Amino acid sequence: MSDIRRREFMMLLGGAATASWPFAARAQQPALPVVGFLSGRAREESADDVAAFRQGLKEMGYIIDRNVALEHRWSEGRDERLPELAAELVRRQ
């Protein structure tokens, strides 16, 4: 695994672990936990990774928009944006 891919994988896992929190849902519905997906690449370049991540969530019993919400952030190859995007996920109410 290349250093870049390893770094993206670690950011993905770290983002998923740290960016999970409840958010205000529609009236009378329980809050869903939110998982943040943070990538240093462009959305178009990450389609396979996103599909694999969603499949992994599904295999663990999570269904997007039913019992978990998924938020994506992409730095488009601009690594200097990653801290800002991570902070945005953490601040999400």
C-alpha positions in Angstrom: 0.0 0.0 0.0 1.5 3.3 -1.0 2.1 6.0 1.6 -0.6 8.2 0.1 -3.2 5.4 0.1 -2.2 4.4 3.6 -2.6 8.0 4.8 -6.0 8.3 3.2 -7.1 5.0 4.7 -6.0 6.1 8.2 -7.8 9.5 7.7 -10.9 7.6 6.6 -10.8 5.4 9.7 -9.9 8.3 12.0 -12.6 10.4 10.5 -15.2 7.6 10.9 -14.2 7.1 14.5 -14.1 10.7 15.5 -16.7 12.3 13.4 -19.6 10.2 14.6 -22.2 12.0 16.7 -25.9 12.5 16.9 -27.6 15.4 15.0 -30.9 17.1 15.2 -33.3 14.9 13.2 -36.8 15.6 12.0 -39.5 16.0 14.6 -40.4 12.9 16.7 -37.6 10.8 15.1 -34.6 9.7 17.1 -31.3 11.2 16.2 -29.1 9.3 13.8 -25.4 8.9 14.5 -23.3 10.6 11.8 -20.2 9.1 10.2 -17.8 11.5 8.5 -16.0 10.4 5.4 -12.9 12.6 4.7 -10.8 12.1 1.6 -7.7 13.9 0.3 -8.8 13.1 -3.2 -11.6 14.3 -5.5 -15.1 12.8 -5.3 -14.7 11.2 -8.7 -11.5 9.5 -7.8 -13.0 8.0 -4.6 -16.0 6.3 -6.0 -14.7 2.8 -5.4 -13.6 3.7 -1.8 -17.0 5.2 -1.0 -18.7 2.1 -2.4 -16.5 -0.1 -0.3 -17.0 2.0 2.8 -20.8 1.9 2.4 -20.6 -1.8 1.9 -18.6 -2.2 5.1 -21.2 -0.1 6.9 -24.0 -2.3 5.5 -22.1 -5.5 6.5 -22.0 -4.1 10.1 -25.8 -3.5 10.1 -25.8 0.2 9.2 -28.2 1.5 6.6 -27.5 5.0 5.3 -30.3 7.4 6.2 -32.1 4.7 8.2 -29.9 4.1 11.2 -26.8 6.2 10.3 -26.1 9.3 8.3 -23.0 9.7 6.2 -21.3 13.1 5.5 -18.6 13.4 2.9 -15.8 15.9 2.6 -13.2 16.1 -0.2 -10.0 18.1 -0.3 -9.6 17.6 -4.1 -5.9 16.9 -3.6 -5.3 20.0 -1.5 -4.0 18.4 1.7 -3.8 21.8 3.5 -7.6 21.7 3.5 -7.9 18.5 5.4 -7.7 20.0 8.9 -10.4 22.6 7.9 -12.7 19.9 6.5 -12.2 17.6 9.5 -13.0 20.5 11.8 -16.2 21.2 9.8 -17.3 17.6 10.2 -16.7 17.8 14.0 -18.6 21.1 14.3 -21.6 19.7 12.4 -24.6 19.9 14.6 
